[in-house]
């Protein structure tokens, strides 16, 4: 078969085998066997999806529930149980090698009874990123610290209990004005008395001095 026509021939055999899978399983298996032989002669490898759909021995299209069986197996179910002490003594590298392919799919052909095993790769490791915590203090804590500081300073310093000055009433203002007037009159009287007690200008003689002579 020419290499140019190989993809078309493989596609034709695959489609024809799937169309005859339920009505003529033997003819369908023969067509898939021819397809597998063409791929083998041209050094083409089958993928895991193709291997789990078609039996590699007889070419039967395996459908779970229609004669074929599918089982999931793990390494824990295959190897015998070990004691806890032996598990703890195993190094970490050995433990990782056992869990490299711990799950596999096993397909049993409903026509010839052969089994096809496909390993399921382990899931990719999850890298968790550590979130950096903010260095700033929250607003609630800052408010609490300011409140504590204010209360401490209030305990140290004396609290002034003086009430604000109340506005003077009308009677108080009138009394204040009368008092100022009285003080002004007293000042005027003192000035007049001091002026009268001072000696007048001249020789300092009065009428009584002349009468005596």
RABELRA-V558534 format. One record per residue. RES is the residue in three letters. PSI is psi as a letter, one per 40 degrees, with the letter a starting at -180 (NA if undefined). BURIAL is # if it has 9 or more other ideal C-beta (glycine too) atoms within 8 Angstrom, else .. D_CENTER is the distance of its C-alpha to the mean C-alpha in whole Angstrom. Layout:
# RABELRA-V558534
res;psi;burial;d_center
RES;PSI;BURIAL;D_CENTER
RES;PSI;BURIAL;D_CENTER
This chain:
# RABELRA-V558534
res;psi;burial;d_center
UNK;h;.;61
UNK;i;.;61
UNK;d;.;57
UNK;d;.;57
UNK;e;.;57
UNK;d;#;55
UNK;d;.;52
UNK;d;.;54
UNK;d;#;56
UNK;d;#;53
UNK;d;.;51
UNK;d;.;54
UNK;d;#;55
UNK;d;#;51
UNK;d;.;51
UNK;d;#;55
UNK;d;#;54
UNK;d;#;51
UNK;d;.;53
UNK;e;#;56
UNK;d;#;53
UNK;d;.;54
UNK;d;.;58
UNK;g;.;59
UNK;d;#;57
UNK;d;.;60
UNK;d;.;60
UNK;d;#;56
UNK;d;#;56
UNK;d;#;59
UNK;d;#;57
UNK;d;#;54
UNK;d;#;56
UNK;d;#;58
UNK;d;#;54
UNK;d;#;53
UNK;d;.;56
UNK;d;#;56
UNK;d;#;53
UNK;d;.;54
UNK;d;.;57
UNK;e;.;55
UNK;f;.;52
UNK;h;.;49
UNK;i;.;47
UNK;i;.;45
UNK;i;.;41
UNK;d;.;40
UNK;d;.;40
UNK;d;.;43
UNK;d;#;44
UNK;e;#;42
UNK;d;.;44
UNK;h;#;48
UNK;h;#;50
UNK;e;.;51
UNK;d;.;54
UNK;e;#;56
UNK;e;#;54
UNK;h;#;53
UNK;h;#;50
UNK;h;#;47
UNK;h;.;46
UNK;h;.;44
UNK;e;.;46
UNK;f;.;49
UNK;d;.;51
UNK;i;#;48
UNK;i;.;46
UNK;h;#;42
UNK;i;.;41
UNK;h;.;37
UNK;i;#;38
UNK;i;#;36
UNK;d;#;37
UNK;d;.;37
UNK;d;.;39
UNK;d;.;42
UNK;i;.;42
UNK;i;.;43
UNK;h;.;41
UNK;i;.;41
UNK;i;.;41
UNK;d;.;38
UNK;d;.;40
UNK;d;.;40
UNK;d;.;37
UNK;d;.;36
UNK;e;.;38
UNK;h;.;37
UNK;i;.;35
UNK;d;.;32
UNK;d;.;33
UNK;d;.;36
UNK;d;#;33
UNK;d;.;31
UNK;d;.;34
UNK;d;.;35
UNK;e;.;32
UNK;d;.;32
UNK;g;#;34
UNK;e;#;34
UNK;h;#;34
UNK;i;#;37
UNK;h;#;38
UNK;h;#;42
UNK;h;#;44
UNK;h;#;48
UNK;h;#;50
UNK;e;#;52
UNK;d;#;55
UNK;e;.;56
UNK;e;.;54
UNK;i;#;52
UNK;i;.;48
UNK;h;#;46
UNK;h;.;43
UNK;h;#;40
UNK;h;.;37
UNK;h;.;33
UNK;i;.;31
UNK;i;#;28
UNK;i;.;25
UNK;i;.;23
UNK;i;.;21
UNK;h;.;17
UNK;h;.;15
UNK;h;.;12
UNK;h;.;11
UNK;h;.;10
UNK;h;.;7
UNK;h;.;10
UNK;i;.;10
UNK;h;.;12
UNK;d;.;15
UNK;i;.;16
UNK;i;.;17
UNK;i;.;16
UNK;d;.;19
UNK;d;.;20
UNK;d;.;21
UNK;d;#;22
UNK;d;.;24
UNK;d;.;25
UNK;d;#;26
UNK;d;.;29
UNK;d;.;30
UNK;d;.;31
UNK;d;.;33
UNK;d;.;35
UNK;d;.;36
UNK;d;.;37
UNK;d;.;39
UNK;d;.;40
UNK;d;.;42
UNK;d;.;43
UNK;i;.;45
UNK;i;.;48
UNK;h;.;47
UNK;h;.;50
UNK;e;.;51
UNK;h;.;54
UNK;i;.;54
UNK;i;.;54
UNK;h;.;57
UNK;i;.;59
UNK;h;.;61
UNK;i;.;64
UNK;i;.;66
UNK;d;.;70
UNK;d;.;72
UNK;d;.;70
UNK;d;#;71
UNK;d;.;74
UNK;d;.;75
UNK;d;#;74
UNK;d;.;76
UNK;d;.;79
UNK;d;.;78
UNK;d;.;78
UNK;d;.;81
UNK;d;.;83
UNK;d;.;82
UNK;d;.;83
UNK;d;.;86
UNK;d;.;87
UNK;d;.;86
UNK;d;.;89
UNK;d;.;91
UNK;d;.;91
UNK;d;.;91
UNK;d;.;94
UNK;d;.;96
UNK;d;.;95
UNK;d;.;97
UNK;d;.;100
UNK;e;.;100
UNK;i;.;100
UNK;i;.;104
UNK;i;.;105
UNK;i;.;106
UNK;a;.;110
UNK;e;.;112
UNK;f;.;110
UNK;i;.;113
UNK;a;.;114
UNK;d;.;117
UNK;d;.;117
UNK;d;.;118
UNK;d;.;121
UNK;d;.;122
UNK;d;.;123
UNK;NA;.;125
